Amino acid sequence: MHPFLSLLRRRPDFRRLWLSNVSSSLGDWLSYVAVSVLVVREGGGPLALALVLVIHTLPQAALAPFAGVLADRRDRRAVMIGAHAVRAALTLGMAGAAYAGSVALVQGLLLLRVTVGAFFGPAERAALPRLVAPDEVVQANRLDALTWSVLFTGGVALGGVLAAFVGPVVALLIDAGTFVLGAAVLRGLPALPPSGPVGPRRGLDVAGGWRAARRQPALLRATLAKGPVLIASGGGWVTLNLAALSVDAGVDGALLLGLLQAARGLGTGVGPLFAPADADGRRGDPLTIAGAAAFALLTLWTSWLPLWLLVGFLWGVGAGNSWVWTTSTVQRLGDDAVMGRLNALDLVAQTVGSSLGALAGGLVVAFSGVPAHAGLLGAALGAAALLTLRRAAPYSPSGGRGATTSPPVRANPSQSAA
């Protein structure tokens, strides 16, 4: 039996968490393409397009510290179900706004939806190590990365088809239904309150994750590592969208955008399998940054679709490799009592990084009029941030200077399999 199938069979509660993510993530990618196409076709420029990515990500950075505290103080199962339910209602509102032709209202409701979604990520990542054995954490994250890739690939491709032929309203209605289904699946999980000492109940203590990470340079590096690569990807995302929707490649712009995003998504699933994440992300991080830069340069030279798809795929390979390493390292080195806040800090790094890259890219294209400049600027900023992080938090396989000697607190996974 394939290791992934064996893991899903052995750990029924992890299987429920995985199925919930399958449902909600597929719908997310349907609406992701639909909203991007809606903005561009309604006359939005590069800054308006960049705001789509910012609205999809930045509110999470603002609320992630508080979401992390909530995940370390309350039942993580209840937090995840509540986030799904509220997002379902907001997505129905987005579908109504799209039907009425109000792009501004769609964006506003999307902002609220992403804000609520900030509470799901830290709770979900903090729950995962409780549902598998410690030596299964990396395998579980590899399955998550592969699943994300398949769903991203299928979701953006289907989103492009729907946007091209039936419009964004249908995609948004499907997205709302996926949140409902995801919440229903999670109801089968046991209660998942934080285990171990939680510290004083007074105050938010949003800095608890930062203090824990600073004591272990390896943990600090893994927690912040998504930031640099997503600065590059944010700028590259602006280039990809503008190029796909403006180039004459003999393919409808929405369909081309879906194909390019699908190629990148396919790479994110292959990355962890073809080039398993090493100890400190040496493979994935530079490849992601180089991929974003290469795609931007490619748009200046040729509109030959197969080459665009190949470079987009390699860009995704690096991203998938990097994601598995960072997520698994945080879950392996962090204590359960602060796991929500550690994952919130990880979320802040990635959302600020992607938003910074997209906004910088949107601004430079607004002045230059050349889509490739967004990806090139994002790659330059991302490379500088990556070098800075590697100097500030050098990697050590033992956890680095000042590493704690006590292992992370884990629930007995056999309880989940019972």
N, C-alpha and C positions, 0 to 999 in steps of 0.2 A: 504494500500500500504506500502511496506517495506520502512523504513526511507531512505535508500540509493537510491532507485528508485525515491522516492518523491523528494529528493534533486536534482537528475539529471534532473527530469522533471521541477522543479521550476527554476533552474539556467541553462539556455541553454549555457551560455558562459563557466561556469564551466564544463558543459558536453563536450564542445569542447576541453578544456584543458585536461580533463580526457581521452577522446578518443585518443588524440595525444599521451599521455603517454602509453596507452594500446598498440598502434601500435609500437612505437619505443622500448619500454621495452621488448616486446616479442622477437623482433629480436636481441636485445642485449644479452639475455640469450641463444639464439641459438648459437651465435658466442662465448660466454663466455666458454661454454663447449668445443666447437670445437677447439678453440685455445689452451686450456689446454691439450686436448688429443694430438693435433699436436705436442706440445713441448715435452711431455713425450715420445711419440712414436718415436720421432726423436732423442732420446738419451739424452735429457736434464736431469740434476740432480735436487736435491731439490732447489738449488739456482735459476736455470733457471725457475722452476715452480713458485717460490716465485716472480720472476720478472714479471710473467704474471699478478699477482694481483697488483704489484707495478705499472706496466704500465697502468693497468685499473684505477688506483686511484691517484697516487702521482702527476702527472702533474696538476690535478685539484687543489691541495693544492698550487702549485706555482702560478697559475693564478687566483685562486678564489678571492683574494683581488681586483684585477683589474676588474674581472668580476662583482664583487659586485658594484664597482663604476659605471661601464657601466649600470648595471640594475637600478641604482639610478639616472642616468643622461639621459637615452634614453628610447624610447618606448620599453617596455618589450616584447610586441608581436613581434616586428621586430627582437629583439635579439634572441628569441626562434626560429623563422622561419629560420633565417640565420644559426643558429647552426645546425638545422636539415639538411638543404640543403648541407652544407659543409661536414657533417658527412656521408651523403649518398654517395658523390663522393669518399671520402676516403675509405669507406667500399667496394665499387666496386674495388678499387685498391687492397685492402686486398684479395679479392676473386681471382684477377688475380695473385697475388703473391703466394697464396696458390696453385693455379693450376700449377704454375711454380716450386713449391717445395721449395720456398725461405722462410724459417722460419724467418730469420733475417729481411726480407723486410716486412713480415706480422707484426712482432713486431714493426718495425719502423712506419708503417702506423697506427697501433693501438695506438702508442704513440701520433701521431698527432691527431687522432680522439678523444682520451680522452682529449687532450689539448683543442680542440675546444669545447668539451662537457662541459668544466668548465664554459663556458658562459651561458649554458642552465639552470643549476640547480638554481643559485641565482635568475635569472629572473623568472623562473617558480614558485618558492616558494614565491617570492615577489608578483607575480600576483594573486596567489590563494586567499588571504584575500580580494582582490578587487572584486572577482566574487561571493562571498557568504556573507551572513549576519554574524556579529561578533559571534552570538551564534551558527553558523553552521560550524565554523572553525574546531573544534575538530571532528565533524561528517565527514567533508570533508577529513580530514587527516586519519580518520579510514577507509574510503572508499579507499583512496590511498594505505593504508597499506594492506588492503584485496586484492586490485587489484594487487599490487606488488607481494603479495604471490601467487595468482593464476597464474600470468604470469611467475613468477620465477619457480613455480612448473611445469607448462606446458612447459615453454621454456627450462629449463635444461633437463627435461625428453626427450623432442623432440630432443634437441641438442645431447643428448647421443645416441638416435636412429639414427639420421642422421650421426653422427660421426662414428658410428659402421658399418653402412650399405652403405652409399653413400659418406662419406667423408666431410671435412669442407667447401669445395667450395660452395656447395648448401646452407649450413647454412649462409654463408657470403652473398651470393646473396640475400637470403630472407631478411637478416638484412638490406641491402642497400635499398630494397623496402619499408621496414617499416619506414625508415626515410623520404622517399619521401611522403608516405601517411600521416605521422605525420605533416609534413610541410603544406600539403594541407588542413588538418583539421583546423589548427591554423589560416589560412587565414580568417576564419569566425569570429574571435574575433575582438572586437573594439580596437582602439588604447589604450594602457595602459601606458601612461607616468607616472612618479612618481608624487604623489600628496603631497601637503604641501611644506614647505620651503626645498630647497635642499642645501642651504649653498653656499659658494663661488664656482664659476665654475673653478677657477684656481686651478691647481694641482690635483692630484689624490685623496688625502685625504682617502687613503686606511684604515687608522686607525679610521675612523668615527664610524664603527660598534663596534670596541673594546671600544671606549670611552663611547658609549651609553650602552653597556653591563655592564661595570664596575660600572655605577651608580646604577644598580639594581642587587644585588647578585643573585636573583632568575633567572633573565634573563641571567646573566653570566654563572650560573650553567647549565641551559638548553642549552645554545649555545655550551658549551664545553663537554656536557655529552656523546656525541656519541664517543668521543675519547677513553676513557677507555674500553668500551665494544667492540670496534672494534680492539683494540690491542689484546684482547683475541680471537676474531673471526678471525683475520688475522693469528695468529698462528694455530688456529684450522682448518682453511681452508687448510693450507699446509698439516697437518696431514690427513684430509679427502681425499684430492686428491691423496696423495702418498699411503695411505692405500687402497683406492678403486682400484687404477690401479696396485697394486702389490699383494693383498691378493688373495688367492685361495678360492673364495666363491661360485664357481659353476656358476658364471654369468660373462659375458663379462665385462672387466674393465670399458669401456666407459658407458655401460648400468648401471653398479653398481654406478658409479659416478653420473649419471643423477638421479638415484633413491634416492641417499642420499641427493643430493642438493634439489631434489623435496620435500623430507620429511622436510628438514629444511625450505624451502620456504612455505610449507603448515602451519608450525608453526607460521611463521611471520604474516599470516593472521588471525589465530585463537587467537593469543596473545591479540590484542586489543579488541576482542569481548568476549573471555572467562574470561579474567582478565583485565578489562578496566584500562587504564593508570591512576595511582594515581598522586598526586600532585608533587612528586619529584622523581619518577622512582624507588622507593624502591623495587618494584616487578621485573620489567624487567631487570634492570642493573645486579643485582647479579645472576639472573637466566641465563642470557646470558653467563656470565663468567663461572659459574658452569657448564653449558651445554657444552661449549667448552672443559673444563677440563675433564668432565666425558666421552665425546666421545674419547678423547685421551687415557684415562685409559682403556676404553673398547677395543681399538684396541690391547692392550697388552694381553688381557685375552681371547678373543673369536672372531670368525669371523661369529657368528650367525647373519644373516642379519636382522631379525625382531627387535632384540635388538638395533642394530645400527640405524635402522630407527626410533625407538621410542626416543632414546636419541637425535638424530638429530632434530626430531620434537620439543622436549622440548627446545632445544637450540634456535630454531627459535621462539618459543612462547615468550621467554624473549626478543629477538631482536625486534619483532613486537611491543610489549608493550612499550619498551624503545623509539622506533622511533616515535610513536604517541605522547608520552608525550613531548619529546624534541622539535619536529617540531611545535606542537600546542602552546607550551609555548612561543617559540620565536615569532610566528606570533601574539599571543595575547598581549604580553607585549611590543613588539617593535613598533617604529614609522615607518610609511610608507616611510618617507624621507630617512631612513637608512636601510630599510628592506632588500635591496639587499646585503648590506655589512654585516648585521647580519647573513644572510643565507650563505654568503661567509665564514664568520668566522666559522660557523657550519660545512661547507664543509671542511674547512682546518682541523678542529679537527678530523673529521671522516676519511679523506684520509690519514693524517699523522698517525693516530692510526692504521688503517688497514695495511698500508705499513710497519710501524715499527714492528707490530706483525708478518707479513709475512716474512720480512727480518731476524728478530731475529730467527724465527722458521726455516727458510731455512738454516741459518748458523749453528744452533745447530744440525740439522739433518745431515748436510754435515760432521760434525765432529764425531757424534755418530752413524750415520746410523740407528737410531731408529725414525720412523715417529712420534710416540707419543710424543717425546720430544718437538716438535714444539708447539703442543697444550698446553702442560703443562707449558712451558715457557711463552707463550702468556697469559695464564690465570693468572699466577703469576704477570706478569707486569701489566696486566689490573686491577687486584684487587688493586695493590699498587697505580695506577693512580686514581682509583675511590675513594679510601679513602682520598687521597691527595686533590682531587677536593671537596669532601664533607666537608673537614675541611676548605678549603680556601673560599668556597662560600656556607655557610649554607643556607638551604631553609627556606623561610618565605612565607606563603600564600598571604601576602599583597604585596609581591615583594621585601622584604628585606630592609636593611638599605639604605637610600638614594634613595628610589624608586621615580620615577617621579610621580607627581600628575595628569598630563594631560593624557587623554586616547590616544591610538594610532589613527592616522588619517586613516579613512576608506572611501572608495568611497561608494556611496549609491548602495547597491546590487540590488535595484529595477530597476535601470537603465540597469543592465545586463539582467534582466528578461523581459524587455520590448520588 
